[in-house]
């Protein structure tokens, strides 16, 4: 009889425990063992970086923000954009000088880039100072791989032809922020948008059990966090891979997290429009802890381009979701992702995107000029539009969006909001401190008050608007 998923999880972790002890023993007589861990890219990468730090802390490593002081350098990479890969290779090349100064230094790379065979082969061949390479689903095996580096030398894992989709739980986490926490609820992606490499480097969709998610959410709240952001490539398809007994949808998961005792806020990303439902919007409206904010990536306002992108919705359907959310959720705000200059996009297609931006009035946009990713269908498409023309479109969109945000902020003046105070920016001339936080709609808000307010919710009235933030006073 085949072992069930939870048995596989614990078998893998038990297997690693002996290596945890071996690494701890190896490091016991070392005067310093400082690790530098840097995560590129998305929030999922940041969350995985926190798990990497959790494992290293368990092994006996401390941490440093100064790469020159590190005995272990581990770069957690992103493969979504070609520019990110170029930066990683540039940074790794520069590290050979660190290796010369400290021959015992261990240099490692992990994450999405390491799921590509061409990348791993290039590292093996051209970067001999790199000691450790592993992919997206091997964090739980870090003790074993690191022990191999310490005792035998180079450990470079070959990318799997078929990505292991086992969900491994109980990996220790060392959170970088005690006030705001990332909480992955699922991994992978089934959508295969024509421009996107994610399904090829992170595998197919699989969900964490609701029990495990709720247990971790409770621990986060009990630890003092005031904001939890649920993460997944497409949180709207949460439930895939679960047994019949434990399967629930994303709306139900939100409701259960909302029921956890405590004063905290819930956010989530990313939410694919094709799977966004009225039920989800109703849930946001009815759950007092869920922020009135929806990140809903549209990518383009042109149905023709959306079809070539394999997004599987139309601009009309997308706008119907926006309208329903505005009807049901008081004060709701939206953010989105947009790609400019997709292969074959015309100026008429781009103008449809601009029309959609004007209708929705996003509070924030993550915008990109299209860059091809090898291995995706879009990379093989003809792309006749000159880069100069794409740049012109891009700049006009940024200018339009800047004005929209300024107008939205002006409309907030005089309104009352609940703000989570996140930062103390130091003493002000009036004797109080200049503080910063965010509204439920995710607007950066600056106010004056006691530094003791950091980590608390306060009620404020917006007094002044700027391009990127608003000023407020407590009431």
RODO-2510 file (C-alpha; in nm, 4 decimals, decimal comma):
residues 475
     n   res          X          Y          Z
     1     x     0,0000     0,0000     0,0000
     2     x     0,1328     0,3452    -0,0900
     3     x     0,2039     0,5848     0,1940
     4     x    -0,0303     0,8834     0,2238
     5     x     0,0929     1,2385     0,1856
     6     x     0,1371     1,3114     0,5568
     7     x     0,3401     0,9909     0,5994
     8     x     0,5676     1,0984     0,3117
     9     x     0,6092     1,4420     0,4707
    10     x     0,7222     1,3036     0,8037
    11     x     0,9420     1,0365     0,6445
    12     x     1,1281     1,3092     0,4573
    13     x     1,1695     1,5205     0,7696
    14     x     1,2756     1,2272     0,9874
    15     x     1,5315     1,1417     0,7212
    16     x     1,6790     1,4917     0,7560
    17     x     1,6941     1,4959     1,1363
    18     x     2,0167     1,2972     1,1505
    19     x     2,1764     1,5487     0,9129
    20     x     2,0567     1,8345     1,1353
    21     x     2,2513     1,6770     1,4207
    22     x     2,5549     1,6146     1,2019
    23     x     2,5690     1,9764     1,0840
    24     x     2,5187     2,1022     1,4390
    25     x     2,8099     1,8857     1,5550
    26     x     3,0293     1,9986     1,2651
    27     x     2,9639     2,3653     1,3422
    28     x     3,0008     2,3288     1,7186
    29     x     3,3735     2,4094     1,7223
    30     x     3,3504     2,6925     1,4675
    31     x     3,3936     3,0407     1,6160
    32     x     3,1526     3,2086     1,3725
    33     x     2,8918     3,0782     1,1341
    34     x     2,7044     3,3706     0,9814
    35     x     2,4584     3,3234     0,6960
    36     x     2,3537     3,5833     0,4407
    37     x     2,0226     3,4918     0,2736
    38     x     1,8688     3,7068     0,0007
    39     x     1,5425     3,6350    -0,1831
    40     x     1,4697     3,7841    -0,5256
    41     x     1,1250     3,8223    -0,6766
    42     x     0,7782     3,7555    -0,5454
    43     x     0,6260     3,7206    -0,2000
    44     x     0,6302     3,3405    -0,2349
    45     x     1,0081     3,3595    -0,2672
    46     x     1,0286     3,5812     0,0407
    47     x     0,8192     3,3296     0,2367
    48     x     1,0462     3,0460     0,1224
    49     x     1,3469     3,2561     0,2210
    50     x     1,2029     3,2649     0,5738
    51     x     1,1848     2,8851     0,5731
    52     x     1,5462     2,8663     0,4557
    53     x     1,6420     3,0912     0,7469
    54     x     1,4404     2,8699     0,9804
    55     x     1,6327     2,5611     0,8732
    56     x     1,9699     2,7384     0,8959
    57     x     1,8846     2,8696     1,2419
    58     x     1,8005     2,5139     1,3501
    59     x     2,1392     2,4032     1,2173
    60     x     2,3230     2,6598     1,4301
    61     x     2,3737     2,9527     1,1923
    62     x     2,3359     3,3160     1,2880
    63     x     2,2534     3,5816     1,0292
    64     x     2,4136     3,8923     0,8873
    65     x     2,2986     4,1654     0,6496
    66     x     2,6612     4,2280     0,5494
    67     x     2,7559     3,9871     0,2729
    68     x     3,1261     4,0465     0,3433
    69     x     3,0861     3,8926     0,6910
    70     x     2,9099     3,5767     0,5740
    71     x     3,0369     3,2201     0,6002
    72     x     2,7365     3,1024     0,3984
    73     x     2,5788     3,3040     0,1142
    74     x     2,2490     3,1694    -0,0191
    75     x     2,0655     3,3481    -0,3006
    76     x     1,7023     3,2458    -0,3462
    77     x     1,6376     3,3192    -0,7135
    78     x     1,3452     3,4218    -0,9353
    79     x     1,2921     3,3130    -1,2971
    80     x     0,9866     3,5205    -1,3886
    81     x     1,1792     3,7927    -1,5701
    82     x     1,4989     3,7680    -1,7718
    83     x     1,6404     4,0789    -1,6021
    84     x     1,6231     3,9063    -1,2634
    85     x     1,8311     3,6168    -1,3984
    86     x     2,0912     3,8554    -1,5399
    87     x     2,1253     4,0265    -1,2007
    88     x     2,1716     3,6928    -1,0262
    89     x     2,4500     3,5837    -1,2632
    90     x     2,6187     3,9216    -1,2228
    91     x     2,6032     3,9011    -0,8441
    92     x     2,7241     3,5410    -0,8396
    93     x     3,0178     3,6267    -1,0646
    94     x     3,1248     3,9006    -0,8223
    95     x     3,1227     3,6529    -0,5318
    96     x     3,4346     3,4765    -0,6575
    97     x     3,6316     3,7548    -0,4837
    98     x     3,4606     3,6682    -0,1548
    99     x     3,5564     3,3055    -0,2085
   100     x     3,9223     3,3985    -0,2626
   101     x     3,9259     3,5927     0,0645
   102     x     3,7500     3,3129     0,2532
   103     x     3,8110     2,9686     0,0971
   104     x     3,5737     2,8073     0,3519
   105     x     3,2859     3,0291     0,2375
   106     x     2,9893     2,8298     0,1020
   107     x     2,8047     2,9979    -0,1875
   108     x     2,4641     2,8569    -0,2755
   109     x     2,1782     2,9262    -0,5147
   110     x     1,8249     2,7953    -0,4907
   111     x     1,4737     2,8791    -0,6081
   112     x     1,3007     2,9050    -0,9455
   113     x     1,6077     2,9629    -1,1632
   114     x     1,7526     2,6362    -1,0374
   115     x     1,4633     2,4434    -1,1937
   116     x     1,6026     2,5225    -1,5393
   117     x     1,8569     2,2745    -1,6713
   118     x     2,0355     2,5341    -1,8845
   119     x     2,0908     2,7555    -1,5785
   120     x     2,2225     2,4729    -1,3638
   121     x     2,4560     2,3558    -1,6380
   122     x     2,5891     2,7100    -1,6813
   123     x     2,6564     2,7320    -1,3077
   124     x     2,8280     2,3941    -1,3067
   125     x     3,0477     2,4851    -1,6008
   126     x     3,1242     2,8551    -1,5578
   127     x     3,0953     2,9281    -1,1854
   128     x     3,3222     2,6825    -1,0026
   129     x     3,3062     2,8927    -0,6853
   130     x     2,9367     2,8013    -0,6424
   131     x     2,9120     2,5126    -0,3948
   132     x     2,5405     2,4434    -0,3559
   133     x     2,2505     2,4434    -0,6043
   134     x     1,8953     2,3176    -0,5444
   135     x     1,5429     2,3853    -0,6713
   136     x     1,2088     2,5042    -0,5385
   137     x     1,0952     2,1896    -0,3585
   138     x     1,4075     2,0883    -0,1687
   139     x     1,4232     2,3256     0,1284
   140     x     1,3423     2,0389     0,3672
   141     x     1,6555     1,8587     0,2417
   142     x     1,8865     2,1531     0,3077
   143     x     2,0482     1,9847     0,6143
   144     x     2,1586     1,6884     0,4033
   145     x     2,2839     1,9039     0,1145
   146     x     2,4692     2,1403     0,3443
   147     x     2,6357     1,8525     0,5267
   148     x     2,7547     1,7265     0,1893
   149     x     2,9063     2,0704     0,1138
   150     x     3,0810     2,0880     0,4510
   151     x     3,2314     1,7409     0,4337
   152     x     3,2669     1,6449     0,0673
   153     x     3,2521     1,9593    -0,1482
   154     x     3,0208     2,0723    -0,4232
   155     x     2,6523     1,9679    -0,4177
   156     x     2,4588     2,0552    -0,7350
   157     x     2,1133     1,9024    -0,7704
   158     x     1,9935     1,8315    -1,1226
   159     x     1,6462     1,9781    -1,1925
   160     x     1,3734     1,7170    -1,1912
   161     x     1,2062     1,6290    -1,5220
   162     x     0,8834     1,6070    -1,3233
   163     x     0,8596     1,8405    -1,0234
   164     x     0,7850     1,6715    -0,6922
   165     x     0,4453     1,8029    -0,5807
   166     x     0,4566     1,6628    -0,2269
   167     x     0,3626     1,9302     0,0269
   168     x     0,6162     1,9072     0,3081
   169     x     0,5012     2,0597     0,6368
   170     x     0,6754     2,1345     0,9680
   171     x     0,9719     2,3133     0,8111
   172     x     1,0876     2,5705     1,0695
   173     x     1,0318     2,9361     0,9791
   174     x     1,2292     3,2409     1,0892
   175     x     1,0103     3,5387     1,0028
   176     x     1,1782     3,8641     0,9078
   177     x     0,8811     4,0694     1,0284
   178     x     0,6906     3,9948     1,3485
   179     x     0,4163     4,2471     1,2669
   180     x     0,3238     4,1262     0,9171
   181     x     0,3472     3,7607     0,8129
   182     x     0,3424     3,5747     0,4822
   183     x     0,1393     3,2512     0,4931
   184     x     0,1578     3,0196     0,1883
   185     x    -0,1632     2,8222     0,1408
   186     x    -0,0809     2,6489    -0,1889
   187     x     0,1993     2,6005    -0,4397
   188     x     0,2371     2,5759    -0,8161
   189     x     0,0166     2,6848    -1,1043
   190     x    -0,2071     2,5097    -1,3607
   191     x    -0,2844     2,8079    -1,5825
   192     x     0,0048     2,8045    -1,8346
   193     x    -0,0332     3,1646    -1,9458
   194     x     0,1650     3,1881    -2,2674
   195     x     0,4210     3,4361    -2,1274
   196     x     0,4801     3,2701    -1,7891
   197     x     0,7495     3,0264    -1,6740
   198     x     0,5987     2,9590    -1,3292
   199     x     0,4198     2,6266    -1,4014
   200     x     0,7459     2,4892    -1,5430
   201     x     0,9590     2,5849    -1,2414
   202     x     0,7075     2,5450    -0,9570
   203     x     0,4967     2,2548    -1,0801
   204     x     0,1227     2,1986    -1,0767
   205     x    -0,1189     2,3332    -0,8175
   206     x    -0,1373     2,1646    -0,4800
   207     x    -0,2904     2,2927    -0,1587
   208     x    -0,1863     2,2778     0,2033
   209     x    -0,4469     2,1181     0,4272
   210     x    -0,6854     2,3696     0,5882
   211     x    -0,5956     2,2324     0,9312
   212     x    -0,2249     2,3083     0,8789
   213     x    -0,3012     2,6553     0,7420
   214     x    -0,5279     2,7365     1,0370
   215     x    -0,2743     2,6065     1,2883
   216     x    -0,0031     2,8260     1,1395
   217     x    -0,2354     3,1275     1,1231
   218     x    -0,3173     3,0847     1,4939
   219     x     0,0534     3,0658     1,5803
   220     x     0,1192     3,3814     1,3786
   221     x    -0,1566     3,5718     1,5606
   222     x    -0,0465     3,4393     1,9010
   223     x     0,3053     3,5584     1,8134
   224     x     0,1796     3,9153     1,7856
   225     x     0,1341     3,9624     1,4099
   226     x    -0,1317     4,2121     1,3070
   227     x    -0,1477     4,1291     0,9376
   228     x    -0,1428     3,7954     0,7567
   229     x    -0,1059     3,7755     0,3783
   230     x    -0,2162     3,4434     0,2290
   231     x    -0,0002     3,3412    -0,0666
   232     x    -0,0446     3,1279    -0,3769
   233     x     0,0098     3,1647    -0,7503
   234     x    -0,3694     3,1493    -0,7724
   235     x    -0,5323     3,1467    -0,4291
   236     x    -0,8762     3,1315    -0,5933
   237     x    -0,8147     2,7680    -0,6900
   238     x    -0,7297     2,6680    -0,3309
   239     x    -0,8532     2,3152    -0,2588
   240     x    -0,6803     2,1336    -0,5435
   241     x    -0,4961     1,8236    -0,4256
   242     x    -0,6886     1,7914    -0,0992
   243     x    -0,8754     1,4772     0,0017
   244     x    -1,2557     1,4736    -0,0090
   245     x    -1,2654     1,4907     0,3711
   246     x    -1,0589     1,8099     0,3993
   247     x    -1,1435     1,9872     0,0727
   248     x    -1,2821     2,3397     0,1092
   249     x    -1,2643     2,6356    -0,1275
   250     x    -1,0793     2,9619    -0,0758
   251     x    -1,3854     3,1495     0,0475
   252     x    -1,4377     2,8982     0,3255
   253     x    -1,0696     2,9108     0,4214
   254     x    -1,0932     3,2911     0,4481
   255     x    -1,3978     3,2595     0,6745
   256     x    -1,2199     3,0140     0,9040
   257     x    -0,9125     3,2349     0,9356
   258     x    -1,1401     3,5333     0,9960
   259     x    -1,2897     3,3421     1,2923
   260     x    -0,9533     3,3100     1,4697
   261     x    -0,9676     3,5258     1,7864
   262     x    -0,7562     3,8405     1,7812
   263     x    -0,7300     4,1858     1,6292
   264     x    -0,5575     4,1361     1,2949
   265     x    -0,6008     4,1972     0,9238
   266     x    -0,6097     3,9431     0,6379
   267     x    -0,4816     4,0047     0,2859
   268     x    -0,4179     3,7605    -0,0002
   269     x    -0,2522     3,7344    -0,3402
   270     x    -0,2557     3,6445    -0,6190
   271     x    -0,6165     3,6143    -0,7329
   272     x    -0,6721     3,5001    -1,0941
   273     x    -0,9728     3,6737    -1,2589
   274     x    -1,0947     3,3549    -1,4284
   275     x    -1,1453     3,1927    -1,0858
   276     x    -1,2627     3,5001    -0,8944
   277     x    -1,6266     3,4436    -0,7942
   278     x    -1,9112     3,6443    -0,6472
   279     x    -1,8866     3,4093    -0,3485
   280     x    -1,5295     3,5282    -0,2861
   281     x    -1,6336     3,8940    -0,3157
   282     x    -1,9241     3,8328    -0,0764
   283     x    -1,6817     3,6708     0,1669
   284     x    -1,4524     3,9747     0,1616
   285     x    -1,7572     4,1949     0,2273
   286     x    -1,8821     3,9815     0,5171
   287     x    -1,5499     3,9103     0,6959
   288     x    -1,4509     4,2095     0,9080
   289     x    -1,0827     4,1077     0,9233
   290     x    -1,0369     4,0698     0,5462
   291     x    -0,9005     4,3951     0,4020
   292     x    -1,1205     4,5762     0,1457
   293     x    -0,8566     4,5315    -0,1189
   294     x    -0,8308     4,3056    -0,4225
   295     x    -0,5172     4,2392    -0,6260
   296     x    -0,6663     4,1175    -0,9536
   297     x    -0,4054     4,0952    -1,2341
   298     x    -0,5638     4,1863    -1,5685
   299     x    -0,2434     4,1923    -1,7849
   300     x    -0,4276     4,3559    -2,0794
   301     x    -0,7547     4,5285    -2,1620
   302     x    -0,7689     4,3766    -2,5119
   303     x    -0,9689     4,0556    -2,5557
   304     x    -0,7504     3,9605    -2,8514
   305     x    -0,4327     3,9894    -2,6460
   306     x    -0,5927     3,8153    -2,3462
   307     x    -0,6793     3,5219    -2,5717
   308     x    -0,3216     3,4932    -2,7019
   309     x    -0,1984     3,5177    -2,3431
   310     x    -0,4272     3,2229    -2,2553
   311     x    -0,5857     3,4184    -1,9707
   312     x    -0,9346     3,2696    -2,0269
   313     x    -1,1486     3,5727    -1,9449
   314     x    -1,2567     3,8859    -2,1311
   315     x    -1,2275     4,2519    -2,0378
   316     x    -1,6059     4,2601    -1,9988
   317     x    -1,5999     3,9730    -1,7482
   318     x    -1,3127     4,1363    -1,5610
   319     x    -1,4985     4,4672    -1,5332
   320     x    -1,8123     4,2854    -1,4118
   321     x    -1,6058     4,1535    -1,1170
   322     x    -1,4838     4,5066    -1,0430
   323     x    -1,8400     4,6411    -1,0535
   324     x    -1,9706     4,3676    -0,8235
   325     x    -1,6868     4,4238    -0,5757
   326     x    -1,7606     4,7983    -0,5677
   327     x    -2,1273     4,7212    -0,5066
   328     x    -2,0596     4,4773    -0,2206
   329     x    -1,7428     4,6042    -0,0456
   330     x    -1,7460     4,9599     0,0951
   331     x    -1,4269     5,1493     0,0126
   332     x    -1,2762     4,8639    -0,1877
   333     x    -0,9514     4,9355    -0,3727
   334     x    -0,7830     4,7436    -0,6539
   335     x    -0,4323     4,6742    -0,7749
   336     x    -0,3241     4,4828    -1,0831
   337     x    -0,0415     4,3596    -1,3074
   338     x    -0,0144     4,4818    -1,6668
   339     x     0,2199     4,3736    -1,9461
   340     x     0,2897     4,6360    -2,2141
   341     x     0,4057     4,5345    -2,5611
   342     x     0,3063     4,1673    -2,5635
   343     x     0,4075     4,0008    -2,8940
   344     x     0,1774     4,1253    -3,1694
   345     x     0,0081     4,3883    -2,9507
   346     x    -0,1108     4,6870    -3,1533
   347     x    -0,1610     5,0459    -3,0467
   348     x    -0,5360     4,9787    -3,0586
   349     x    -0,4875     4,6886    -2,8151
   350     x    -0,2848     4,9139    -2,5880
   351     x    -0,5547     5,1832    -2,5963
   352     x    -0,8074     4,9245    -2,4740
   353     x    -0,5801     4,8617    -2,1762
   354     x    -0,5705     5,2363    -2,1105
   355     x    -0,9513     5,2493    -2,1279
   356     x    -0,9745     4,9705    -1,8711
   357     x    -0,7274     5,1474    -1,6390
   358     x    -0,9412     5,4624    -1,6534
   359     x    -1,2566     5,2646    -1,5727
   360     x    -1,1118     5,0686    -1,2802
   361     x    -0,8922     5,3474    -1,1336
   362     x    -0,6373     5,1231    -0,9673
   363     x    -0,4733     5,2372    -0,6448
   364     x    -0,1565     5,0589    -0,7543
   365     x    -0,0231     4,8987    -1,0724
   366     x     0,2675     4,6602    -1,1229
   367     x     0,3670     4,7307    -1,4809
   368     x     0,6180     4,5602    -1,7088
   369     x     0,7360     4,5902    -2,0665
   370     x     0,7148     4,2383    -2,2079
   371     x     1,0364     4,0387    -2,2004
   372     x     1,0492     3,6845    -2,3454
   373     x     1,1069     3,3859    -2,1207
   374     x     1,2668     3,0870    -2,2860
   375     x     1,0464     2,7792    -2,2696
   376     x     0,7169     2,9686    -2,2938
   377     x     0,4885     2,9864    -2,5986
   378     x     0,5077     3,3661    -2,6155
   379     x     0,8846     3,3521    -2,6583
   380     x     0,8273     3,1832    -2,9960
   381     x     0,5796     3,4454    -3,1239
   382     x     0,6645     3,7207    -3,3707
   383     x     0,7150     4,0530    -3,1971
   384     x     0,7241     4,3295    -3,4621
   385     x     0,6650     4,6349    -3,2394
   386     x     0,9909     4,8292    -3,1819
   387     x     1,1181     4,8625    -2,8264
   388     x     1,1031     5,2421    -2,8589
   389     x     0,7308     5,2248    -2,9324
   390     x     0,6671     4,9935    -2,6359
   391     x     0,8576     5,2343    -2,4129
   392     x     0,6394     5,5226    -2,5351
   393     x     0,3247     5,3272    -2,4470
   394     x     0,4709     5,2357    -2,1112
   395     x     0,5546     5,5942    -2,0189
   396     x     0,2093     5,7173    -2,1181
   397     x     0,0528     5,4494    -1,8975
   398     x     0,2705     5,5446    -1,6005
   399     x     0,1714     5,9103    -1,6412
   400     x    -0,1988     5,8209    -1,6563
   401     x    -0,1731     5,5947    -1,3530
   402     x     0,0136     5,8578    -1,1510
   403     x    -0,2698     6,1037    -1,2044
   404     x    -0,5319     5,8420    -1,1106
   405     x    -0,3553     5,7676    -0,7816
   406     x    -0,3209     6,1372    -0,7026
   407     x    -0,6960     6,1845    -0,7661
   408     x    -0,7838     5,8849    -0,5479
   409     x    -0,5715     6,0243    -0,2668
   410     x    -0,7349     6,3682    -0,3013
   411     x    -1,0756     6,2010    -0,2681
   412     x    -0,9639     6,0464     0,0624
   413     x    -0,9095     6,3848     0,2302
   414     x    -1,1598     6,4231     0,5127
   415     x    -1,2446     6,0514     0,5302
   416     x    -1,1821     5,8252     0,8303
   417     x    -0,9754     5,5033     0,8137
   418     x    -0,8278     5,2380     1,0369
   419     x    -0,4499     5,2247     0,9950
   420     x    -0,1994     4,9644     1,1086
   421     x     0,1039     5,1642     1,2302
   422     x     0,4096     4,9840     1,0938
   423     x     0,7114     5,2157     1,1207
   424     x     0,8621     5,4833     1,3418
   425     x     1,0528     5,7267     1,1215
   426     x     1,2017     5,9142     1,4139
   427     x     1,1360     6,2243     1,6245
   428     x     0,9591     6,5227     1,4705
   429     x     0,9895     6,8932     1,5511
   430     x     0,6668     6,8909     1,7520
   431     x     0,8084     6,6430     2,0044
   432     x     0,6138     6,3408     1,8768
   433     x     0,7355     6,0862     1,6239
   434     x     0,6599     6,0637     1,2531
   435     x     0,4865     5,7307     1,2038
   436     x     0,3828     5,5386     0,8920
   437     x     0,1264     5,2689     0,8294
   438     x    -0,1336     5,1496     0,5814
   439     x    -0,5093     5,1666     0,5530
   440     x    -0,7157     4,8565     0,4808
   441     x    -0,7141     4,9710     0,1178
   442     x    -0,3318     4,9619     0,1340
   443     x    -0,2644     5,3356     0,1109
   444     x     0,0611     5,4503     0,2727
   445     x    -0,0365     5,6875     0,5535
   446     x     0,1881     5,9174     0,7571
   447     x     0,0922     6,0646     1,0936
   448     x     0,2419     6,1952     1,4193
   449     x     0,2213     6,0176     1,7525
   450     x     0,3959     5,8111     2,0165
   451     x     0,6394     5,5399     1,8988
   452     x     0,4419     5,3063     2,1267
   453     x     0,1725     5,3049     1,8579
   454     x     0,3886     5,0951     1,6237
   455     x     0,2239     4,7555     1,5943
   456     x    -0,1248     4,8865     1,6748
   457     x    -0,4336     4,9857     1,4820
   458     x    -0,5382     5,3515     1,5085
   459     x    -0,8316     5,5456     1,3685
   460     x    -0,7286     5,8461     1,1606
   461     x    -0,8719     6,1241     0,9474
   462     x    -0,6941     6,1936     0,6172
   463     x    -0,5748     6,5552     0,6018
   464     x    -0,3533     6,5873     0,2936
   465     x    -0,2858     6,3969    -0,0307
   466     x     0,0370     6,3324    -0,2186
   467     x     0,1270     6,1229    -0,5223
   468     x     0,2407     5,8189    -0,3218
   469     x     0,0938     5,8700     0,0250
   470     x    -0,1478     6,0657     0,2437
   471     x    -0,1099     6,2513     0,5717
   472     x    -0,3477     6,1862     0,8601
   473     x    -0,4246     6,2817     1,2169
   474     x    -0,5500     6,0519     1,4892
   475     x    -0,9081     6,0936     1,6068
***
